[in-house]
């Protein structure tokens, strides 16, 4: 799963980690589930139409996004797994852990 495909730049991600991007009184962060557009790669090869998720700040900025899933049910299950386990998950492989 590529959490940062099409998401904020590295500087933007650091800003997200360092501050709340939500203006006072504004909406909370949210997950958005959507179906990717169908893209014609060649005359016989197409891509897209898979189900994807992105995690957005209250200001609407994409913070993280996931790879595609074959069904909406699989995509929702992935989001639910993130919502359940992300708060207690440890960070591995980074020397910059807080």
Residue pairs with C-beta under 8 A, 6 or more apart in sequence:
1 66
1 67
1 78
2 65
2 66
2 67
3 64
3 65
3 66
4 13
4 64
4 65
5 65
5 67
6 54
6 62
6 65
7 13
7 54
7 62
7 63
7 64
7 65
8 15
8 16
8 61
8 62
8 63
12 61
13 63
15 21
16 57
16 61
16 63
21 57
21 58
21 59
21 61
22 28
22 29
22 57
22 58
22 59
23 58
23 59
26 58
26 59
27 58
28 58
29 55
29 56
29 57
29 58
29 63
30 55
30 56
30 58
31 53
31 54
31 55
31 56
31 79
31 82
31 83
32 53
32 54
32 55
32 56
33 51
33 52
33 53
33 72
33 75
33 76
33 79
34 51
34 52
34 53
34 54
35 49
35 50
35 51
35 52
35 72
36 48
36 49
36 50
36 51
36 52
36 68
37 48
37 49
38 46
38 47
38 48
38 49
39 46
39 47
39 48
40 46
41 47
50 68
50 69
50 70
51 68
51 69
51 70
51 71
51 72
51 74
51 75
52 65
52 66
52 67
52 68
52 69
52 75
53 65
53 66
53 75
53 78
53 79
54 62
54 63
54 64
54 65
54 66
55 62
55 63
55 64
55 65
55 82
56 62
56 63
57 63
66 75
66 78
69 75
69 78
91 97
